[in-house]
Amino acid sequence: MQKILQESLPGLVLEPKGELYSELTPSELIEHAVEKREATFSSSGALNIMTGTFTGRSPRDRYIVRDEITEDAVNWNDINQGISTEVFEALEQQVKKYLDDSKALYTRTANIATYAKYGRKIHFVTELAAQDLFISNMFLPEQEVENQRDWTVWVASLLKIENYKELGLRASNAVVLDFTTRKVLIIGTAYTGEIKKSMFSMMNFVLPQEHNVFSMHCSANTGKDGDTALFFGLSGTGKTTLSADHDRFLIGDDEHGWSDEGIFNLEGGCYAKCINLKVESEPDIYGAVRFGALTENMVFLPNSRHLDYGNSSVTENIRVSYPINYIPNVVKINRSAAPKHIFFLTADAFGVLPPLSKLSVEQAMYYFLNGYTAKVAGTEVGVVEPVATFSACFGQAFLPLHAMRYAEMLRDRLQQDTATQVWLVNTGWIGGPYGVGRRIPLYHTRAMIRAVMQGALEDEDFVQHPIFDLAMPVACPQVPDTILDPQSLWQDPDSYTHKAQELKDLFEQNYQKYAY
């Protein structure tokens, strides 16, 4: 058994006492998960699991081995926390012993990145069949890649690090990346998003450092004529919804690279948040919740196996993973053209940002570094009024390098691909802040984005916002002119000016953190 493991999974030396299952099909994994009571079937055919204590990522428990490769490259902070090689080896030994004693192990070799030139081959080992199903859904089938620097990911979800204090860790769970041995340890958390985001964090280091490729936390689609669009945005801003368009083809819903040859997806699946999911507003995602899909932390409607999409009793962060080909319109090529349009989505609960504005290259860097949205009352304990939230590059938790490095790569791409236009889109409130104003209707936001992509605003006049200096269109097809100017919708212009300046000051304060 050990010999088989060594040959099939380079860098992994285990002596398992239990059964070893390699490259099982989704149907076989579903059968295993149900038999072992890891999961239950829903009426849609999707498998549902509960992830236990962790129903989301634990970013404060992510570590990177600090050595010659990372010492001067990583932006060390409270998310990129350094540990020594010795601590990593001690953790690795604990994981090895734990997996050796497991009743069963599931192994899979997969790829990350649709464009093989920049891909990596990943060897996964987990003790849970449902997690191997997630891996099968989210990553690409094994194929030859030009870069043969393979990675190994050990997932020991049910292991607790008893001596974590002695090792200098914060808790008994941890996600640890070692860029020298090219290994990842996921310990003490069964939340599958840690598997996905550990690989994204890895690519956010190797793509810029080794290939000068801009890695991005965004969704992407392309039109029938090959015009690519990117959508950046934090949770709740509409990134998944707005990139899903029946008239366009989905490239990917979350993680991409931008090279000299164009845009490529890093994943083979989608991992969609599905709180309050409705077939009317999200038909593609709703239809993807079927056999082979894996839902997380969802409950059933009473006396049934029907998923209760409105029930957040376990967590607001209920999700579903599924292969990307579960979406009807998906690109069939490994990379697409450089983007013609980039949309920064923000749900502004202060009600002051324009619904649509055009950005210069300098403004694009500024709003990219700030990565703004707002929390509203009810989203978190203690939040009673709008709170500005900033996440650098719309993905701060996954950036091993300094945020300015990614912003400079955006600037370089925009200067190289001069036909690319960046837009700031407020999907939040107008006519006043949250609780006073109203949220911009989704159909108006869709109309603005479609007008941009169809070139309907190319000959339109733009005016400058008096505080943010943003270029706002004075008219847009199928959108009332009054919606385009946020100040005109407030009853008291002075109150608007005060609130807009308040948000502008928060932008400035946050931006100072990222100056070299």
N, C-alpha and C positions, 0 to 999 in steps of 0.2 A: 504494500500500500504506500509506504514511504517513497519507494522508487517511482511509482506512478505520479505521486504528487510532485516530486522534484522535477520530473521530465515535463509534466504538463503545466506546472506553475513555477517558473523560474523565480528563485529567491525565497520560495516557501518550503520549509522543511518541517513537516508534521508527521507524527506517528499516531494517527487517529485509532481509537479503540472501537468506534462505532462505524456505521455505514457511511460510505462516500458516494455521493451522487454528482455526476458531472454533466453539464449541458442538457439538463432535462427540458422538455418542451413546456410551454405554458400550461397545457392541459395536464401534464404529469405533475407539475408544481402545484397546481390548484388542487389536484387530488391529494397530494401529500399534505398541503396546508389544512385541508378540511379534516382529513383523517387524524392529524395531530392536534386538532382543535386550536390551531393558530388563527383560524378565520372562519367566517360564516358566509353563506351565499345570500345575496339579495335577490329580489324578484326580477331585477334587470339582467341578472346573470353575472354581475360583477361580484368579486370577492371583497369582503369587508374585514378589516383588521382593527384592533385597538393597540395603540403603541405604548400604553402604560403611562408611567410618570411623565414622560416627555411627549408632548403633542406638537412640538415645534423645535426649532434648533436652539442650542444653548451656546451662543457665540462667545460667552465669557469662559467657556471650557474648551476653546480651540487653541492648539499649541503648534509651533513650528520649531523643528530642531535648529538650533543656532550653531552654525559651523562655517567653514570657509565659503561655501556657496551662498549662504543666506546672510551672513553677518553684515555686509555692507549694502545688500540689495533690499532686504525686507524693511518695511516701515514698522518698526517695533512699537507696539502700543497695547492698550488693554484688550484688543481683539487679536492682534498678531503677537501672541505671548511666546517668548523663547524658552526652550528647555534644552538641557544638555544631551549629548549623544548617549551618555551613561543612563540618564533617566529613560530615554527612549528604549534602550536595550532592556532595561528592567521591566518596562511595560510590555515589550514584545515577548519576553519570557513568560509573563503572566498570561498573555493572550494565547501563546503557544500551548501552555499547559492546559488552559481552559478548553481550547478547541480540541486538543488531543483527547480530552475526557468527554467530549460531547457525544450524544447518542447518534447524531447524524451530522454530516457536513454537506454543503452544497457549493459546488465550484462552477465558475463560468469565466470564459475569456471573451472580452468584448472590446469594442473600439470606442474612442471618443474623437469626434470631429468627422464630418462627412467628407472633407477634403483630405485624402490620405497623406498629402504632402506635409500636413501639420498635425496629423493624428498621433495618438498613443494607443498602444495595446494595453488593456487593463485586465489583470487577473483578480477575480473576486472570490472570497471565501466567506460564507456565512453559515450560521447554524439553523436559520429559519427558511423554510421553503417560500414563504410569502415575500421575504426580502429578495430572494433570488428571482421571483416573479417581477418585482419592482425593477431589478437590475436588467432583466430581459426586456422589460417595457421601455426603460429610459435610455439604454445605451445601444450602440450599433452592433450588428453582427460582426464577428471576428473577420478581419480581412487583412491583406498585406498592407503595411504602412511603410513609408520611406524612412521614418524615424523608428529605430528598433530599441529605443530606451523604454522598455516595458515598466509598468507600475504594478504593484500588488496591494490590494485592499483587504485587510482582515477585519471582519465585522463580528465583534463579540458583544452583542447587544445586552445580554443578561448577566454579563460579568460586572462585578463591582470591585473597584480598586481599593482594597482594604487599607493599604498604607499610603494613601494619596497625600496626606499631610507630610509624611516623611519624604516623599518624592517632590514636595514643593508644589503640588497641584491644589486647585481650589475645591474640588469635589471628587466623588468616587466615579464620575463619568468623565470622559475626555475624547476629543478627536485630535489626533496628532499626525502631522505631515513631516516626512523626512525627505528632503529633496536630493540628498546624497545617495541613500539606498533605494530611493524611489518606492517608499512604502507609506501606507496610511493605516493607522489603527483607529477603529471606531469602537469605543468601549462604554458600556453602561447605558446606552440609549437605543431604543428600538424605533425612533422616528426615522423613517426612510429618507427624509430630506437631507439628513446628514451625509448619506452616501452620495447623493447627487451634488451637493454643494461642496463637499471635500474635493471632488474631481474638478469642479468649476474653479475653486481656489487654486488648485494645482495648475490649471491651464492659464489662469490669470497671472501666474508667475512665468511659466515656460514660454508662452506665446510671445509676450513682449521681450523677455530676456534673451531667448534663443533664436527667435525668428523675426523680431520687429513687427509682429502682427498685433493689431489692436483687438483685445478681447473685450466683449461687451455684455452687459446684463440687459438684454432687450429682446423683444419679439421682432419678427421680420416677415414680410410677405412681398410678393412680386406680382405685377400685372401681366396681362396677356402679351404685352409688347416688351416684357423683360425689365420694366421699371421697378426697382426695389425701393421699399420703404422700411424704415426702422422705427420702433416704438419703445421708448424708454419710460419707465414710471414705477413708482413704489406701489405697494399693495393698496388696492382700492381706487386706483386712478384710471382704470379701464384699459390697461395694456393688453390683456388677453382678449377682451371683448372687441376692442377697436381694430386689432390686427386680424381678427376673424371676419372675413368679408367674402361673401359668395361670389363676388366679381373678381376676386384675386386669389392667388395661390399661396398657401402658408409655407414659409421656409422653416420656421421654428418659433416656439412660444416663449423662449427664455434666455438662451445663451448662444452667442455667436462670435465669430472672428471676422475681422476685416483686414484682408491682405492686399497686396498689389494686384491680385487676380480677382478680387471681389469679396462677396459675403458668403460665409459657410456656417452651417449649424454645428454645434458641438454635441448635439444629442440625437437620439433616435426615437424619442417619445415626448410626451407632454405631462406636466404635473400641475394640474389646474386646481385652484381654490374653488370650492363649489358651495359655499354658504349661500343660501337663497337661490340656488341654481333653478332656472325656469326654461322650459323648452321654447317659450316665446322669444326670450331675449338671448339665449345661448343655445340654439338648436344643435350646433356641431358638438359642443362639449357634452350636452345632455345625451346626444345619441352615442357618444363614445363610452358612456357608463354601461358597459355590457360585458359579456363573457370575455375574459382575458384582462379586463381592467381591474385595478386594485384601489378600492376606496379606503380611507383612513379615518378612524374615530367618528364614524357616523352611527346614528341610531335609527331604528326602524319605527315606522308609524305603529301605533298600538295594534296588537293582534295581527300583525302582518310582517312581511319581509320587504315592504316598500321603504326605500330610503327616505328619511325625513330631512330634506335639504334645508329646512328652516330651523332645525334644532341645533343649537350651539351649546347644549348642556355639557358636552365633553370639552369642546373647544370651538372657537370661531374659525380656527384654522383647519376645517375639514377639507380634505383634498382627494383627488383621484389621479392615478397615473395610468397611461394607456399608450400603446404604440402610436407614432405620429400618423401612420396610415389609417387609423380609425377616423381621421378627419377627411372629409370628402375631397377637398381641393388642396393638394399638397404638391410641391415641386418635385420633379423626378430627377433633377440634376444635383451634382454634389456641390455646386457653388453658383451664386448668382452675381449679377453686375453690382458695381458700387452703387450705393443708394442715391436716388434722385431727391428723396425727401427724408428727413429725420424729424420725428415728433417727440418732444419732451412733454410728458403728460403730468399734470399736477392737479390734485383736488384741493383747490384753495378755499379753505373754510372761512377765511377772512373776507372773502367776497370782493377782492379788489383787483385781482389780475385779469387782464383781458381774456376772453374766451379763445382768441387766436391772435398771435403776433409773430412777426418774422424777425429772426435773429441774425446779427452779424456774426462773423467768426469769433470775435472777442466776447460777444454776449453769449455765444454758444458755450465757450469754455467756462464762463462765469456761472451760468445756470446748470451746466453739467457738474461742476465742482460742488455746487450747493445741493443739487439733488433734492429739491423741495417738494413736500406735500404737507398736509395738516391732519392731525387727529381731531376728531370731534367727540362730543359728549357721548358716553356709552361704549366707546371702543376700548377703553382701558379704565381700570379702577382709578378714581380720582380725577379723571378728565371731565370737567364740567363746562368748559368753554374751549374754543379752538386753540390748539397748540401747534406751533410750527415744528415740523420734523424735517431734519436734513440728513441725507445719506449720500456721501460723496459718490459721484459717478453713478447714482441710482443703484448702488450695490456695495456700500462701504464694508459690510461684513465679510466680503469675499475678496478683498483686495490686499494681497501680500505686499505690493509695492506702494510707494507714496502716491496719493491720489493725483498729484500734479503730473505724474508720469503718464497716466491714462488720459488726462485732459490735454496734454501736449500731443499725444498720439491722435486724439480727435482733431486738434488744430491742424496737425500735419496732413491728415487725410482730407480735411476740408480745403486746405490750400492746394493739395494735389488734385483732388477731384472737384474742380471749381463749379461744376454744374449742380453739386449737392446743396440743397437749401435746408436750414434748420428752422423749426417752428416750435414755439411754446404754446401749449394747448391747456387751458384751464377747464378741467372737467368737473370742477367744484361748484361754488356758489356765486350767484350774481344778485344784485339788488340789495345787498346787505350781508352781514356775516351769517354763519350757521345759526339757526334759531330765529333769524329775522328775514333773510333773503330766501331764495329758492335755488335748488340745484339746477344747473343747465340741463335741459332735456337731452337725452342720449341721441335722439334723431337730429338735433341741431349740431351736436359735435360731429356726428357721422357726416352730415352734409358739408361741414367746413373742411373736414379731412378729404372727402371726395372731391370737393371743389379745388383744393390744393393739388391733388394728384392728377386731376383732369386738366390742369392749366387754366382754370377759370379765373384765377386771381392775377394772372401775369400782367394784364393791362389795367388792373384795378388801382385806384389811388390808396395811399397809406398815410396815416397821420401818426405823430409821435405822442406817446403817453407822457404826461407832464412830470411824472415822478420816476417811473421805471425806464423811460426813454425807449420804450418798445414800439415797433412799427406795427400799427393796427390797421387792417383793411377797413375802408369806410362802407363797403357793401360786399355781400357774399350770396350767391344763389341759394334760394330756399332757406335763408336765415334772415329774420327781421333785423334791420339796420340798428335798431335800438339796443340789441343784445351785444353788438360788437364793441360798444363803448361802455365800459363798466361804470364809470362815474355817472353817466346819464340816468342810470337805474336807481341810484340812491336818492332818497327824499331830501337828505341834507348834504349838499356838496362839501361843506366843511368837515363833517364827520367822515366822509369818504377820504378826503385828503389826509386827515389825521390817521386813519386806519392804514392807508396805503403807505404813509411814511413810516409807520410803526413796523410794517412788514419789511419795507426796504432797509430799515436799520438792522433788523434781524438777519437779513441777507448779508449785509456788510460785515456784521460781527462774525458770522459763521465763515465767511470767505477768508477772513484773516488767518484762520487755522491752517489753511492749505498753502499759504505763501512760503516759499523756500526760505 
